[in-house]
Amino acid sequence: MPTAFAADSVGLVSPQTASFDEPLALACGRLLGSYELIYETYGQLNASRSNAVLICHALSGHHHAAGYHSPQDRKPGWWDSCIGPGKPIDTNRFFVVALNNLGGCNGSTGPSSLNPATGKPYGADFPMVTVEDWVHSQARLADRLGISQWAAVVGGSLGGMQALQWTISYPERVRHCLAIATAPRLSAQNIAFNEVARQAILSDPEFHGGHFQERGVIPRRGLMLARMVGHITYLSDDAMGSKFGRDLKNDKLNYDFTNVEFQVESYLRYQGEEFSARFDANTYLLMTKALDYFDPAQAHDGDLAATLAPAQADFLLLSFTTDWRFSPARSREIVDALVAAGKNVSYLEIEAAHGHDAFLLPIPRYLQAFTRYMNRIVV
């Protein structure tokens, strides 16, 4: 490992691509004839292939979860605090697989990919995908890698929903499920926030019905506004207050609507502009709809315990006190259903001031609980 990287880093990593020609039947009723999934792996698969861990990403996540793509990278992968030698998901013990979901914009087939039927980007013609569709595609990737059973499926937020769905769709293929800062379905308030974000994109004059790539433009303003709305929900009031308060950017008021006056305004605009430069608007629409649609208990008239009855995994649920996007009460709904279904489940509510984004941060109590559970997994 290059000396530039810390001893607990997985170091330099390279993405890999798996191509699939067998059509995938989607929940929306359409077939995806062929597709690619981009993924990264960390650690070594053991001889019995029993130490594999799947990382499921959240709304704007991707396959690059740990390590660096080059020595010049300023930042490591998005969950580097939790993946690596000696970290909660210890790559000295586990073989870790992280992928970019179908419909993504970081290498897996999605709206910005070329549609083989037209030779043009799919754009708005890319089919709607759901959490269940992602899990089925991930199962095909597991087959390709020769992994018949995951030691653990792990995810936060939308990733936690995927982890739960794995235990429902493929109960025999998951030994442990770690669902962090997640929910069994979105509340009306959460769906409302997603709809505001989508309308910001759809109403951008540069959206062009989702076919903006053909015109060589980007609905940058709509995507920026969507991210600003979303980002507010990821932080707690305390976190925003302690970070920004009512601090002014230039120590004076301008008494107009156009200039940035408060530090929090500057922060949100920066986050929105940075996001709009790297993320696809159609992917944002797809991902928020996948969040809205997730409600596995619908199959059993809202009975979550009955829905989770087939699960064979042991479970760890983690939540954070100031997370109002996916509050601890939502994790407790899952815990109660698992207890009612007779499953082995551990639960911890962690004191944290950071809001929903806490699951991405190296909070000591969080890392301690995460590590101790992962150390219990026999490989």
Disulfide bonds with the S-S distance in Angstrom:
none
